[in-house]
Amino acid sequence: MTTPELIVPGELTFAQLRRLVDTPDLTVTLDPSCRAGVRASAELVRRATEGDAPVYGVNTGFGKLATQRIQREDLAVLQLKLLRSHAVGVGDAMPARVVRLILLLKAASLARGYSGVREEVIDGLIEMHNRGVLPVIPCQGSVGASGDLAPLAHLCLPLIGEGEAWFDGHCLPGGQALERAGLKPLKLGPKEGLALINGTQVSTALALDALIAADKLFEAAVITGALTLDAARGSDAPFDPRIHAARGQPGQIDCAAAYRALAVGSEIRRSHLEKDDRVQDPYCLRCQPQVMGACLDQMRYATQVLVREANAVTDNPLVFAAEGTMVSGGNFHAEPVALVADALAVAIAEIGAISERRVAMLVDTVVSRLPPFLTPEPGLNSGFMIVHVTAAALASENKSLAHPASVDSLPTSANQEDHVSMATFAARRLQPMLRNTAHIVAIELLAAAQGIEFLRPLTSAPALEGVLRLVRSVSPAMMADRSLARDIAAVHHLVSAGDIGHATERHIPELQALRLA
């Protein structure tokens, strides 16, 4: 049996978050040192219920109804009704890997000891994760402020025996899923419903899920760009380290080093060191470090923000047991997540945009000096003509999807919640963009591999030859027209799964340095 992963509230790392997403059967355990703080904050809430002072979310209504006092005998049913009334999401259900991560982010946040919930609530979330009870969470219905209210309500309904959840491959009523997993429904205490549905855990989990996928895609895109440089017999002068040191942008410097390392040992490169009358390559070749480096810097910044948010306490009000106070604030506003999700969207779109430009360059015989549309018999064969059209369509679609979501705010709750982040949509739209860009990179891989065929018997760099062998294992060279739809799908899988990096068949520290920490 695998040793459970230890969750230390406030100390989650990106590497650990990646493991939690990528390992479906991973179980977790909570660091016991957090429990004293959890008990202290829960006790403070209990004492507040016995007093006469109004405490938001404990003995008052919510949002615009905060002025409404709730009788002591109704405090428990108040929390129950809160979950029921807020579970109004629509759309497709979120993927299982995202739901698992949301459960753990919510548990880790509550376990910081500032939320006033009992240990049983946190343990219930962790047990649902460990036993495979995965709530059905519709993906639409959150504006990313006052918490991810609707999706978190759907997350937590099965905890009390309601809603729906997946268990053992079946979608079941929440209570039935708990019973089959050997768990009992929880009865909520004061403030616990509010603590469960306040917070940014849904938008954060969606953004982290996309960031982890973007990490694999970025590596594949860099490798593919290096292969295209060889196929087009481009110059390696623009990758000279002195150029990039003079600018000083860290992502650019690191990317240039990776491109240089990938090109080591290329016979194709050596073949055109002399008597090549071209002075400069198109930007899509020579500006790769500048473009991809800027994208990498954005991804690295997003990693910092999202790891902080994964460790944050984002419900309201917060309980400071040491001082004996409860303070109402606005940590549930997901603006940090929204802004980095928008930055990731632009970076993902740019990775696809420059990749599409390289495909366009390869099929243009005037620029690439390869056969028109990468076919030996142009006219009789269309070759990669329409394959490029597909890449162009996907790149154009990404342009629309990259429009920043965070600049849109629509007031809700009778204008009480008058500025919202739209972080949940900002993060949710990243996966379609990643699929589009992974398809574009897959098309470029196929085009670059086809271009290399016309340069044989010369070989590319050893690292890139390993990638070529992988591509050829799922897609033979196309010397006469055939449908490439299945080939694109097969190479897309290699890109998305992270197999392209492994196919370099050698340890390249400069390439590994591009991976997010």
ABEGO torsion letter per residue (X at the ends): XBBBBBBBBGABBAAAAAAAAABAABBBBBBAAAAAAAAAAAAAAAAAAABABBBBGAABBBEAAAABBBBAAAAAAAAAAAAAAABABBEBBBBAAAAAAAAAAAAAAAAAGAAGBBAAAAAAAAAAAAAGBBBBBBABGBAGBGEBAAAAAAAAAAAAGBEBBBBGGBBBBAAAAAAAAGBBBBBBBBGAAAAAABEAAAAAAAAAAAAAAAAAAAAAAAAAAAAAAAAAGBBAAAABAAAAAAAGBAAAAAAAAAAAAAABGBAAAAAAABGBABABBBAAAAAAAAAAAAAAAAAAAAAAAAAAAAABBABOBBBBAAAGBBBBBAAABAAAAAAAAAAAAAAAAAAAAAAAAAAAAAABAAAAGBBBGGBABBGABAEAAAAAAAAAAAAAAAAAAABBAAABBBBBGGGABABBAGAAAAAAAAAAAAAAAAAAAAAAAAAAAAAAAAAOABBBBAAAAAAAAAAAAABBBBABBBBAAAAAAAAAAAAAAGAAAAAAGBBBAAAAAABBX
